[in-house]
């Protein structure tokens, strides 16, 4: 499979799938997602669960946010993080459609029809 198989952009910049898989490649980021699976947490509450610096936790949160897996909301002096649940499902579905021998031609046909409209 080509490296650019998941590039949706003409300039080859990172796609949603690439950002998600990059975000999921890190054990601390997967742990953050697990902590956020039941409810949102503040940045401080997340940082308290790790034995790394707060700037390192902040960097992990930034990667997850850039991938569209979590969102943040400032409430007063605190920043609250929560999952964007449907995004992960949609990205993984898109990935499966790319590698599935049945789904890939259907996806290409659907894209061609959308461009024709």
FENCOR-V829205 format. One record per residue. RES is the residue in one letter. PHI is phi in whole degrees, -180 to 180 (* if undefined). OMEGA is omega in whole degrees, -180 to 180 (NA if undefined). D_LAST is the distance of its C-alpha to the last C-alpha in Angstrom with 1 decimal. Layout:
# FENCOR-V829205
((RES,PHI,OMEGA,D_LAST) (RES,PHI,OMEGA,D_LAST))
This chain:
# FENCOR-V829205
((X,*,180,30.1) (X,-73,179,29.1) (X,-64,-177,29.7) (X,-94,-177,26.2) (X,-61,-176,24.5) (X,-108,178,23.3) (X,-77,177,22.3) (X,-96,-176,18.7) (X,-106,-177,19.6) (X,-67,-177,20.3) (X,-89,177,23.8) (X,77,179,24.8) (X,-68,-177,25.6) (X,-59,175,26.3) (X,-98,179,23.6) (X,-58,-179,24.0) (X,-64,180,25.5) (X,-64,179,27.9) (X,-65,179,29.1) (X,-66,-179,29.6) (X,-66,175,31.5) (X,-63,180,33.6) (X,-61,-178,34.4) (X,-77,-178,35.4) (X,-75,-177,37.6) (X,-106,179,40.3) (X,-60,178,42.8) (X,-61,179,43.5) (X,-69,176,39.8) (X,-65,177,39.6) (X,-65,178,42.7) (X,-60,178,41.2) (X,-60,179,38.2) (X,-66,178,40.9) (X,-63,-179,42.8) (X,-86,-174,39.8) (X,-65,-178,38.8) (X,-98,-180,41.0) (X,-163,179,40.9) (X,-73,178,40.3) (X,-138,174,43.0) (X,-78,178,44.1) (X,-59,179,44.1) (X,-65,178,47.9) (X,-64,178,47.9) (X,-68,-178,45.6) (X,-60,-180,47.9) (X,-63,-178,51.0) (X,-88,-177,49.9) (X,-125,177,49.9) (X,-101,176,52.7) (X,-134,-178,50.8) (X,-66,178,50.7) (X,-62,175,48.6) (X,-62,177,46.7) (X,-68,177,45.9) (X,-63,179,44.5) (X,-60,178,42.6) (X,-64,177,41.0) (X,-62,178,40.0) (X,-63,179,38.5) (X,-65,178,36.5) (X,-65,179,35.1) (X,-65,179,34.1) (X,-69,179,32.5) (X,-63,179,30.6) (X,-79,-180,29.3) (X,78,-178,28.1) (X,-92,178,30.6) (X,-132,175,32.9) (X,-128,177,32.8) (X,-122,-180,35.7) (X,-140,179,37.0) (X,-81,178,39.9) (X,-127,-176,42.4) (X,68,-180,45.5) (X,-92,-177,46.9) (X,-107,174,45.2) (X,-108,-180,41.8) (X,-101,179,40.6) (X,-113,176,38.3) (X,-148,180,36.3) (X,-74,166,33.9) (X,-106,-168,30.1) (X,-62,-175,30.2) (X,-68,-178,26.7) (X,-63,-180,25.6) (X,-61,178,27.9) (X,-61,-179,26.7) (X,-65,179,23.0) (X,-66,180,24.1) (X,-66,176,26.3) (X,-64,177,23.8) (X,-61,178,21.4) (X,-63,180,24.5) (X,-61,179,25.4) (X,-64,179,22.0) (X,-70,-175,22.6) (X,-95,-179,26.0) (X,-79,-179,25.8) (X,-63,179,25.8) (X,-89,-175,23.8) (X,-71,-176,21.3) (X,-61,178,20.4) (X,-64,179,18.8) (X,-67,179,16.9) (X,-63,179,15.7) (X,-63,178,14.6) (X,-63,180,12.7) (X,-63,179,11.0) (X,-65,180,10.2) (X,-63,178,8.9) (X,-65,180,6.5) (X,-66,178,5.4) (X,-68,-178,5.5) (X,-72,-178,3.8) (X,-74,NA,0.0))
